[in-house]
Amino acid sequence: GFETLAIHAGQDPDPVTGAVVPPIYATSTYKQDGVGGLRNGYEYSRSANPTRTALEEALAAVEGGTRGLAFASGLAAEDALLRAVCRPQDHVIIPNDAYGGTYRLFSKVYERWDLHFDPVPLGDLDAVAAAMTQKTKVVWVETPTNPLLGVNDIAALAQLAHDNGALLVVDNTFASPYLQQPLALGADVVVHSTTKYIGGHSDVIGGALVAADRELGEELAYHQNAMGAVAGPFDAWLTLRGLKTLGVRMDRHCDNAERVVDLLLAHPKVTEVLYPGLAEHPGHETAAKQMRRFGGMVSFRVAGGAQEAVDVCGRTELFTLGESLGGVESLIEHPGRMTHASAAGSPLEVPDDLVRLSVGIETVDDLLADLTRALA
């Protein structure tokens, strides 16, 4: 079961002391048993560290992959993946409502490297097929997307990508491995910002890749070592601690988000609620098919436009105004001026009356009262 894997995979009790929690190996180098004789494969902590190994094995287990890799951030994981599988003049299809940091990576960094990309509405399979070229190496998927919470059919997109000789990469950050298993649906690689739900406590930055294919996993591991943006041992330990409670936390995130959605739907100042759990959501049936539940992220639009959206963000007390998501505490933000400011003026620009919530695990009645005051 998921929770058993999250608590035990890669985390056998320490053979020397019996400690049930993997130690933090705060070391850079390891004694070798003769020249070239590595003890259990360890020589230098950029290449491998036992604490990071425990996290990587646990991540691979909960995502059902052959190889997990832990990085210094989610964007570091994305960068290692793209430089491993793409070359100059290659082409990538990305969502037309992708995370702003992902868009910035493509538009400000990779364009100078001559890696081409097209934002495409991934819910339209004909549009995806039309955007494919002989140079397309990756179809990059977010589902649910950030911040518009669009849902994309992983299995259908995997088939389309593979028919055209491309890899399907799924950013599974919003759903988490507890709610969604992209590799089981045909994806080749899963990407995470482990900063978010996996870490879960807003106290560590990290990223991860999990590969379905062992050979691809080895290629990604080579680039992880060659490029060096690895998770440090204390970061890996904190992330591993968060992973252990992911299942129970996600259930509470989902419970609370559903109550928040009910409140927003009934509020006269809210013009639209974006949440995959709603029957009227265009991706609801797909989400119900490929997700366990519908997540803790909720976006909504307000009457009164951009200024009212900004004002609502400033009036909450329990919902903390801040970027990021997925922690035990609730957060509120204005995507157009915060997380997605880099997409302004682009095809990925988000509505200026949009508010995004990361619904935490506090007492839900307190959260509802806070939003009611902020919208009053």
Secondary structure, DSSP 8 states (H G I E B T S, - for coil): -HHHHHHHTT----TTT--SS------SB---SSTT--BTTBSBTTT--HHHHHHHHHHHHHHT-SEEEEESSHHHHHHHHHHHH--TT-EEEEETT--HHHHHIIIIIIGGGT-EEEEE-TT-HHHHHHH--TTEEEEEEESS-TTT-----HHHHHHHHHHTT-EEEEE-TTTHHHHB-GGGGT-SEEEE-TTTTTT-SS----EEEEESSHHHHHHHHHHHHHH--B--HHHHHHHHHHHHTHHHHHHHHHHHHHHHHHHHHH-TTEEEEE-TTSTTSTTHHHHHHHBSS--SEEEEEETTHHHHHHHHHHH-SSSEE-S---SSS-EEE-TTTTTTGGGTTSTT---TTEEEEE--SS-HHHHHHHHHHHH-
